[in-house]
Amino acid sequence: MPSLATKLGTLDLATPFLAASGTFGYGSEYAPIVDLKNLGAVVTKSLSVQPREGNPTPRIWETPAGMLNAIGLENCGLDVFLAKKVPDLAKLPTKVLVNVVGHSVQEYAEICKRLDGVEAVDGFEINISCPNVKHGTRFASDAADCARLFGAVRPTTKKLLMAKLSPNVTDIGEIARAAVEHGADALSLINTLLGMAIDVKTRKPRIANVTGGLSGPAVRPVAVRCVYQAAQACPKTPVCGIGGIRCLDDALEFFLAGACCVQVGTINYADPDLLNRLPGQLDAWLKANGHENISEIVGKVAI
Ligand SMILES: Cc1cc2nc3c(=O)[nH]c(=O)nc-3n(C[C@H](O)[C@H](O)[C@H](O)COP(=O)(O)O)c2cc1C
């Protein structure tokens, strides 16, 4: 019998399928329709020290095979998160990764420090890659800034630290190495690609923020390429693939490129049942192909 269990650094995941930040609330919102125990983890909406209102509307626009969004990291802030969200997260029958965002190195460090003792939190996804806020990708586009950030955050927690990288860079391998060499236990990628759409009748941008982040199936080849390059740059570091997954074959592409698990994002809006189907489909695929678990195919792209 194949096993769907997989490891992300020190974390044991029930399956390699995680729900992506910003597309799955805090997990409990989806409990009526998704069997959460079949997920490897829920990744929460980005959390900042202070609450954020996000960007003005319109904040989303559907594109061919994807969507643009510029939500602007709207969230309740750390105090409300601790008081109101953590009790519900503690009840989820899956692992919880808190996605962390900040204006400064100190803000990232403060969140990790204050959540380090919280049992419901299994680890952190450090979001250095949001294209929809001012300076959102500074830590993901400059290797020295990235190194400084992980150097400051690492001492604040023993929990898993996963660096969420941006595709909007020249050399993703360089940024991946900087994160890992300064304390990241794992890498996740990609966040959205910076995009723009214009209403030709009104001549106005479709998104009030003017630009937004492109996600969905349109970005998958970029994401698979980024995962491949990051896995090559950091061969000992677990990689979580994200970007445009809408069926099992899409996830398999990421495993072959070097990911040990994947996050499912935009498709949750169109096909929230996908996360229920993927584990059974992977189990059948592993059996049919004579594999015990996915570790046998991770990074096995035939080049
Ligand atoms: C509406 C929306 C909100 C998002 N919010 C966040 C966020 O708060 N933090 C974050 O790190 N990524 C956020 N993302 C990015 C996703 O987690 C994911 O990296 C990206 O959408 C690519 O995966 P996908 O094509 O499967 O959606 C958001 C994406 C969407 C579509």
The ligand as a Gaussian input file, in Angstrom:
#p B3LYP/6-31G(d) Opt

LIG

0 1
 C       -6.831000      36.297000      -3.608000
 C       -5.450000      35.855000      -3.254000
 C       -4.894000      36.265000      -2.036000
 C       -3.599000      35.875000      -1.697000
 N       -3.083000      36.267000      -0.483000
 C       -1.837000      35.857000      -0.124000
 C       -1.298000      36.202000       1.139000
 O       -1.938000      36.831000       1.987000
 N       -0.023000      35.802000       1.427000
 C        0.725000      35.059000       0.553000
 O        1.867000      34.710000       0.874000
 N        0.220000      34.694000      -0.653000
 C       -1.027000      35.072000      -1.006000
 N       -1.526000      34.699000      -2.227000
 C       -0.686000      33.914000      -3.158000
 C       -1.000000      32.415000      -3.093000
 O       -0.771000      31.894000      -1.800000
 C       -0.144000      31.640000      -4.129000
 O        1.229000      31.800000      -3.808000
 C       -0.364000      32.130000      -5.552000
 O       -1.700000      32.499000      -5.773000
 C        0.017000      31.066000      -6.604000
 O       -0.714000      29.870000      -6.448000
 P       -2.103000      29.554000      -7.228000
 O       -1.854000      29.836000      -8.672000
 O       -2.407000      28.104000      -6.942000
 O       -3.115000      30.473000      -6.644000
 C       -2.829000      35.064000      -2.592000
 C       -3.398000      34.661000      -3.798000
 C       -4.692000      35.032000      -4.136000
 C       -5.268000      34.560000      -5.443000

